[in-house]
């Protein structure tokens, strides 16, 4: 079942010895905004073959680091086993997971919030990743790319750079020890199987402030404020206004930084996806907080002042 695939895709799949069985079956998988994904069945074994997209370099994805971090994550039991990696063709092969891919509504469920917090602690206990992740640095890199390519920025995007500098200052001064983070836990990167949660797709993985992980989860699944608090409390095992404020600020930075990811994808991706609207959703939510009267209070609390 391979005749519907073009020669380029077949050639990349064939670069992995695991996938070359002549009796294999190949089925494209939906989802994924950066890569092509295929379910490849070889006898009783099923694999997911991920073919890296052409925009990887523009999006600052280090495929070698992704591979090595995926191995560390798999060792914790929170991620699928890594079967093969072919760096020259950009093919990563992992075990296929049966189960249900979550949606945003699932993540907003109170019990799921607790389970995801617990799963994050499992991942964050992995062996230290080979790469680091800093959204402030990544946002600047994306901005340089956008400017270098002459791409369109959302109106007023640059107006908020002074506030972002304030966020960076306070989050650096009070920085927590970094831990191995996924950094891109949108709902579709979480799979539930027989009461167990799995994390997939470690493209942006790296050692990072755990509050970014939590804030990014809250942003991606549009968690209401009380759910962000519950997520943070569960993860840290206590109610701490400073940690909650840090998570809120990291959530805003997640929105502001990923806005530019969408701007680049709008120009570089071959997918029929409205990345501009995706970006504007992120930016408008970031701008709402960055221009609000509550921002100075959040900064003060994140810096250790009493609420």
Number of C-alpha atoms within 10 A of each C-alpha: 10 13 8 9 13 9 11 9 13 15 12 17 25 15 17 18 10 14 21 14 12 9 11 15 16 23 15 13 14 9 11 14 15 19 18 17 20 20 18 24 18 17 10 5 10 19 23 23 28 23 20 19 17 14 17 16 10 15 20 15 16 14 21 16 19 22 23 17 27 24 21 23 30 19 16 15 16 20 24 23 19 20 15 17 20 18 13 8 16 20 23 23 26 22 18 17 18 11 15 13 16 17 15 16 12 14 25 18 13 13 10 16 23 19 19 22 21 17 20 21 18 15 23 22 15 20 15 17 23 16 17 17 20 13 20 18 12 17 19 13 17 23 20 12 18 19 12 9 11 9 15 14 18 15 9 10 15 11 12 14 13 11 15 17 12 13 24 18 14 18 20 12 11 13 16 14 9 16 21 29 31 29 25 22 26 19 19 20 18 23 20 15 13 8 8 11 21 20 26 20 20 24 22 21 27 23 21 24 24 27 26 26 25 27 28 26 27 30 24 19 18 17 20 11 12 10 18 23 22 17 27 29 18 18 22 16 10 11 14 12 19 20 22 25 25 30 29 28 27 27 25 26 26 27 25 27 24 21 27 30 23 22 23 25 21 21 15 15 17 13 13 8 12 11 20 21 14 16 24 20 13 23 24 16 16 23 17 12 15 23 13 9 10 10 17 15 14 22 22 15 18 26 21 16 12 10 11
